[in-house]
Amino acid sequence: MPLSEIFFLVIVFYLLYRFVFNFLLPVVRTTRQVRQQFRNMQGGMGEQSQPQPQEAPRPTERHSSTKGPAEDYIDFEEVK
């Protein structure tokens, strides 16, 4: 085998190695992680959609404001 073919094969294997470990493997890992997160989120949504036990109704408190809409207005004077 001539030296030029060996050199070419080394370069091809190096580029293939870099492609697999620097691009393909991270893409596969990220895809798995995103799928797992979607499954977890869908599982959580399924748990939330199940009917939950009813709590005793609480009396509603209403806070009445003594201020009317006119009292919220601040008079503005232009300064020259």
C-alpha positions as CSV (number, residue, x, y, z in Angstrom):
1,M,0.0,0.0,0.0
2,P,1.5,3.3,-1.0
3,L,2.0,6.0,1.6
4,S,-0.5,8.3,0.0
5,E,-3.4,5.8,0.4
6,I,-2.5,5.2,4.1
7,F,-2.5,9.0,4.6
8,F,-5.8,9.3,2.9
9,L,-7.4,6.5,5.0
10,V,-6.1,8.1,8.2
11,I,-7.7,11.4,7.2
12,V,-11.0,9.7,6.3
13,F,-11.1,7.8,9.6
14,Y,-10.2,10.9,11.5
15,L,-13.0,12.9,9.9
16,L,-15.4,10.0,10.4
17,Y,-14.4,9.8,14.1
18,R,-14.9,13.6,14.5
19,F,-18.3,13.4,12.8
20,V,-19.5,10.6,15.0
21,F,-18.3,11.8,18.3
22,N,-18.7,15.6,17.8
23,F,-22.0,15.7,15.9
24,L,-23.9,12.4,15.7
25,L,-23.5,11.3,19.3
26,P,-24.6,14.6,20.8
27,V,-27.6,14.8,18.5
28,V,-28.7,11.3,19.5
29,R,-28.3,12.1,23.2
30,T,-30.1,15.4,22.9
31,T,-33.0,13.7,21.0
32,R,-33.3,11.0,23.7
33,Q,-33.3,13.6,26.5
34,V,-36.0,15.8,24.8
35,R,-38.2,12.7,24.2
36,Q,-37.8,11.7,27.8
37,Q,-38.8,15.2,29.0
38,F,-41.8,15.2,26.7
39,R,-42.9,11.8,28.1
40,N,-42.4,13.1,31.7
41,M,-44.4,16.2,30.9
42,Q,-47.2,14.2,29.2
43,G,-47.3,11.9,32.2
44,G,-47.5,14.9,34.6
45,M,-50.3,16.3,32.4
46,G,-52.2,13.0,32.6
47,E,-51.9,13.0,36.4
48,Q,-53.2,16.6,36.6
49,S,-56.2,15.8,34.3
50,Q,-57.4,13.1,36.7
51,P,-60.2,14.3,39.0
52,Q,-58.8,15.4,42.3
53,P,-60.6,15.2,45.6
54,Q,-63.0,18.1,46.3
55,E,-62.1,20.5,49.0
56,A,-64.7,22.0,51.3
57,P,-66.0,25.2,49.8
58,R,-64.5,28.3,51.4
59,P,-66.4,31.4,52.0
60,T,-65.4,34.1,49.6
61,E,-64.0,37.3,51.0
62,R,-64.7,40.5,49.2
63,H,-62.5,43.5,49.8
64,S,-64.5,46.6,49.2
65,S,-62.5,49.6,48.3
66,T,-63.6,52.9,49.8
67,K,-61.9,54.8,47.0
68,G,-63.9,55.5,43.9
69,P,-62.5,55.8,40.4
70,A,-62.3,59.6,40.8
71,E,-60.1,59.3,43.9
72,D,-57.5,57.2,41.9
73,Y,-56.9,60.1,39.6
74,I,-53.9,62.4,40.4
75,D,-54.3,65.9,39.2
76,F,-51.4,66.9,37.0
77,E,-50.2,70.4,36.4
78,E,-47.7,71.2,33.7
79,V,-44.5,72.9,34.9
80,K,-43.0,75.4,32.5
